[in-house]
Amino acid sequence: MFLGKYREFHNMIKSEQFKKAADLLVSLVESNLGPPRFQITLLLDSLPLINDSDDGTGCGSGVVINSNQTHALLKALEDMQNQKAFEKKVTHRKLKLFDWLLLQTWQHRF
C-alpha cells in the first residue's frame, strides 16, 4: 500500500499536480505507513514543495504546503529526532551493560 501511494506521489510530481502531491506526501508522513527508516526520504521529498521559489525543480513559484502541513512535517522530524536520541541512549546503556558483564566474566576467570 505504502509503495503504491509513494509511486502515486512521484507520478503527481511528474504531471505537475504539486498541491495533490503535497497533500499525499503529508498524509504518508502522518500515517506512518512506511518503514521508519523511510521517513527521512519523505521529509526530503517535501523540501521542493516547501520552497517558494523556482529553483529548477519544476515546482514553480508559490508555496504548495500550507502551515498546518508544515507543522505536521516538523512534528514528524522532531519525533524522528527523539526516537534517534532514545535509541542512542538505549544502545549506550546496552554497551555499558555488556562491558560490565564482560568485565565480571573476565574477573571470575582469573
trRosetta pair geometry for C-beta under 8 A, 3 or more apart (Angstrom, degrees):
i j d omega theta_ij theta_ji phi_ij phi_ji
1 4 5.9 -61 -153 35 27 112
1 5 6.5 21 155 -14 64 108
1 33 6.3 -98 101 -173 106 134
2 5 5.9 -62 -152 39 31 107
2 6 6.1 29 153 -20 68 109
2 28 7.1 105 -146 -145 83 105
2 33 4.3 175 -90 128 103 108
2 34 4.5 145 -168 -81 144 72
2 35 8.0 156 103 -12 167 64
2 38 8.0 101 157 88 139 159
3 6 5.5 -53 -143 38 33 113
3 7 6.3 36 155 -20 65 103
4 7 5.8 -52 -149 35 29 110
4 8 6.4 34 149 -21 62 105
5 8 5.3 -50 -148 34 35 117
5 9 6.6 45 148 -26 63 98
5 24 6.4 -166 -179 -177 95 110
5 28 5.8 168 123 -89 128 114
5 33 7.1 53 41 81 144 154
6 9 5.5 -43 -155 26 35 118
6 10 6.9 31 150 -13 63 101
6 28 6.7 101 -80 -131 76 157
6 34 7.1 71 -58 -82 129 130
6 42 8.0 -98 -114 -92 106 95
7 10 5.8 -54 -154 37 37 109
7 11 6.4 39 148 -20 67 105
8 11 5.6 -53 -147 37 33 114
8 12 6.4 38 152 -22 64 103
8 24 6.4 -123 105 -169 106 159
9 12 5.8 -56 -154 33 30 112
9 13 6.7 30 150 -19 64 103
9 21 5.4 99 -158 -151 68 83
9 24 5.0 -160 -91 105 88 126
9 25 5.4 97 -137 -71 134 83
9 28 7.0 -50 -55 -16 142 147
9 45 7.3 49 141 157 138 148
10 13 5.5 -48 -149 33 37 114
10 14 6.5 39 152 -19 66 103
11 14 5.6 -52 -149 36 34 113
11 15 6.3 15 157 -3 67 109
12 15 6.0 -65 -143 49 29 98
12 17 4.2 -83 -163 71 86 107
12 18 7.5 151 143 -80 97 23
12 20 5.2 -130 -152 94 139 104
12 21 3.7 178 106 -75 123 93
12 24 6.6 134 13 23 157 141
13 16 7.5 31 180 -78 32 30
13 17 7.7 -84 -60 54 22 67
13 18 7.0 60 -116 -98 60 65
13 21 5.0 101 -61 -128 71 161
13 58 7.8 98 173 88 84 122
16 58 6.9 -107 -97 155 93 107
17 20 4.3 -17 149 40 110 119
17 21 5.8 128 96 -27 75 93
18 21 5.4 -56 -141 39 31 114
18 22 6.2 34 158 -23 66 104
18 49 6.3 170 -172 -121 100 96
18 59 5.6 106 -116 -142 144 83
18 60 7.5 -134 -15 35 157 103
18 64 4.6 -93 141 -117 110 148
19 22 5.7 -51 -148 33 29 112
19 23 6.5 31 152 -19 62 104
19 64 5.5 -143 -86 -157 57 93
20 23 5.7 -53 -149 35 32 113
20 24 6.3 30 154 -17 65 107
21 24 5.8 -57 -149 39 30 110
21 25 6.1 31 154 -21 66 108
21 49 7.0 -149 101 -93 104 137
21 64 7.8 -1 67 158 92 145
22 25 5.7 -54 -144 36 30 112
22 26 6.3 27 159 -16 65 106
22 46 7.4 87 -133 -134 79 83
22 49 4.7 163 -94 -177 105 146
22 64 4.5 175 -41 134 150 107
22 65 4.8 -150 -164 -77 132 79
22 69 6.6 57 157 162 105 163
23 26 6.1 -57 -148 37 27 107
23 27 6.4 24 154 -17 63 109
23 69 7.7 -95 -102 -102 50 142
24 27 5.7 -59 -149 38 31 110
24 28 6.4 34 152 -22 66 104
25 28 5.7 -53 -151 33 32 113
25 29 6.5 31 152 -18 64 104
25 42 6.3 163 -167 -166 88 92
25 45 6.0 -146 -137 107 134 116
25 46 5.7 165 139 -85 139 88
25 49 7.1 156 46 16 153 161
26 29 5.6 -52 -149 35 35 112
26 30 6.2 29 155 -15 67 109
26 46 7.5 85 -72 -109 73 127
26 65 6.9 140 -58 -133 126 107
26 69 4.5 -73 -102 -148 156 104
26 72 5.6 77 -164 86 106 138
26 73 6.6 -80 -116 -57 88 92
27 30 5.8 -56 -141 42 31 109
27 31 5.9 31 160 -23 66 113
28 31 6.0 -58 -139 36 25 109
28 33 6.2 -78 -148 37 69 112
28 34 6.5 37 176 -14 102 114
28 42 5.8 -148 106 -132 114 139
29 32 7.9 18 168 -62 31 51
29 39 6.9 90 -135 -145 79 82
29 42 5.0 173 -82 134 90 138
29 43 6.9 95 -114 -70 130 71
29 46 7.5 -2 -47 -51 145 136
29 72 6.6 123 95 136 121 103
29 73 6.2 16 127 -103 169 67
29 76 4.9 -59 172 -73 112 166
30 72 5.5 -34 -75 -174 110 129
30 76 7.2 -104 -78 -67 50 120
32 36 7.7 4 -155 -87 96 70
32 39 7.9 -14 -118 -86 71 112
34 38 4.2 -87 146 79 127 136
34 39 7.0 166 84 -65 113 58
34 42 6.9 158 40 -42 150 130
35 38 4.7 92 64 -3 79 109
36 39 5.9 -23 -167 -13 46 114
36 80 7.9 158 -174 -118 89 90
36 83 7.4 -118 -168 138 133 162
37 40 7.4 -40 177 18 47 102
38 41 5.1 -49 -167 34 63 119
38 42 6.4 64 139 -22 80 98
39 42 5.7 -56 -154 35 37 111
39 43 6.4 34 151 -17 69 105
39 76 6.3 -155 -170 169 118 112
39 80 5.4 -167 106 -89 141 130
40 43 5.6 -54 -147 38 35 112
40 44 6.2 37 153 -20 67 105
40 80 6.9 141 -67 -172 81 159
41 44 5.7 -54 -147 37 31 111
41 45 6.4 35 151 -23 63 105
42 45 5.5 -52 -150 33 32 115
42 46 6.8 37 150 -27 62 101
42 76 7.9 -61 93 143 119 154
43 46 5.6 -50 -157 24 36 115
43 47 7.7 56 147 -40 59 87
43 73 6.2 131 -125 -166 85 99
43 76 6.5 -166 -79 102 112 120
43 77 5.9 106 -128 -79 150 95
43 80 7.8 -96 -27 2 149 157
44 47 5.9 -27 -166 -6 43 116
45 48 7.7 -51 -178 26 42 96
45 49 7.8 25 138 0 65 115
46 49 5.4 -72 -162 47 53 112
46 50 5.8 52 145 -28 85 106
46 65 6.6 45 -168 -60 102 158
46 73 5.5 -158 126 -124 170 146
47 50 5.7 -57 -144 33 32 109
47 51 6.4 35 160 -25 66 104
48 51 5.7 -48 -145 29 34 115
48 55 7.2 -133 -130 56 86 116
48 57 4.1 -135 -145 148 134 169
48 59 5.1 165 154 -26 98 141
49 59 6.2 -159 -95 -132 48 146
49 64 4.5 -82 -168 66 87 125
49 65 5.1 85 129 -29 104 108
50 63 7.1 2 -160 -141 40 89
50 64 7.7 -92 -71 50 27 84
50 65 5.2 -37 -90 42 67 130
50 70 6.6 103 -123 -106 112 102
50 73 7.7 -116 -72 65 131 165
51 55 6.0 -25 136 -3 151 130
51 57 7.7 102 62 22 133 139
51 59 7.0 109 71 71 95 145
52 61 6.4 42 166 -163 65 69
52 62 6.3 -30 -150 -161 81 4
52 63 4.7 -33 -94 -62 102 79
53 61 6.0 -6 -132 -113 35 87
54 57 7.9 -151 -161 38 53 72
54 59 7.1 -168 -116 71 61 68
54 60 5.5 -21 -93 -144 103 27
54 61 5.1 -60 -36 -54 91 79
55 59 7.8 9 35 40 82 105
59 64 6.6 -98 -171 -21 116 135
63 66 7.4 109 129 -89 114 41
65 69 4.5 -123 -169 96 89 129
65 70 5.6 117 129 -61 111 79
65 73 7.3 12 176 -15 150 139
66 69 5.1 94 54 13 69 103
66 70 7.0 -124 105 -7 35 92
67 70 5.4 -51 -143 36 34 115
67 71 6.4 40 154 -22 65 101
68 71 5.6 -50 -151 33 32 114
68 72 6.6 34 149 -20 63 103
69 72 5.5 -49 -151 33 36 114
69 73 6.5 36 150 -18 66 102
70 73 5.7 -53 -151 36 34 111
70 74 6.3 33 151 -18 66 106
71 74 5.7 -55 -146 38 31 111
71 75 6.3 35 153 -22 65 105
72 75 5.7 -51 -147 34 31 113
72 76 6.5 34 152 -20 62 103
73 76 5.6 -52 -151 34 33 113
73 77 6.5 35 150 -19 64 103
74 77 5.5 -51 -149 35 35 113
74 78 6.3 36 151 -19 66 104
75 78 5.6 -53 -147 38 33 112
75 79 6.2 36 153 -21 65 105
76 79 5.6 -51 -146 36 31 114
76 80 6.3 33 153 -21 63 106
77 80 5.7 -55 -150 35 30 113
77 81 6.4 30 152 -18 64 106
78 81 5.7 -54 -148 37 32 111
78 82 6.3 32 154 -18 65 105
79 82 5.7 -55 -147 37 30 111
79 83 6.3 32 153 -20 64 106
80 83 5.7 -52 -148 35 30 113
80 84 6.5 32 152 -20 63 104
81 84 5.7 -52 -148 35 32 112
81 85 6.4 33 153 -19 65 104
82 85 5.7 -53 -148 36 32 111
82 86 6.3 34 152 -20 65 106
83 86 5.6 -54 -148 37 31 113
83 87 6.2 31 154 -19 66 106
84 87 5.7 -54 -145 37 31 110
84 88 6.2 34 153 -23 64 106
85 88 5.6 -53 -149 34 30 114
85 89 6.5 32 152 -19 64 103
86 89 5.8 -54 -152 34 32 111
86 90 6.4 28 153 -16 66 106
87 90 5.7 -54 -146 39 32 110
87 91 6.1 33 155 -20 66 108
88 91 5.8 -54 -145 38 28 111
88 92 6.2 32 154 -22 63 106
89 92 5.7 -55 -148 35 29 112
89 93 6.4 27 154 -17 65 106
90 93 5.8 -56 -149 38 31 110
90 94 6.3 32 153 -20 65 106
91 94 5.6 -53 -147 36 31 112
91 95 6.4 32 154 -19 64 105
92 95 5.8 -55 -151 35 30 111
92 96 6.5 30 151 -19 64 104
93 96 5.6 -52 -147 36 34 112
93 97 6.3 34 153 -18 66 105
94 97 5.7 -54 -148 38 31 111
94 98 6.2 34 152 -21 65 106
95 98 5.5 -52 -145 37 32 113
95 99 6.3 36 153 -21 64 103
96 99 5.6 -52 -149 35 31 113
96 100 6.4 32 152 -19 64 106
97 100 5.6 -54 -148 36 32 112
97 101 6.3 30 154 -17 66 106
98 101 5.8 -55 -146 39 30 110
98 102 6.2 32 154 -20 64 108
99 102 5.7 -56 -147 37 28 112
99 103 6.3 29 154 -19 64 107
100 103 5.7 -55 -148 37 29 111
100 104 6.3 31 153 -19 64 105
101 104 5.6 -52 -146 36 32 112
101 105 6.2 33 155 -19 65 106
102 105 5.7 -54 -148 37 29 111
102 106 6.2 30 154 -19 64 109
103 106 5.6 -56 -145 38 30 112
103 107 6.2 29 156 -19 66 107
104 107 5.9 -55 -145 36 28 109
104 108 6.4 24 157 -16 63 108
105 108 6.0 -60 -150 37 28 108
105 109 6.6 30 153 -24 62 106
106 109 5.9 -56 -154 28 31 113
106 110 7.0 -6 162 9 64 107
107 110 6.7 -77 -149 50 29 86
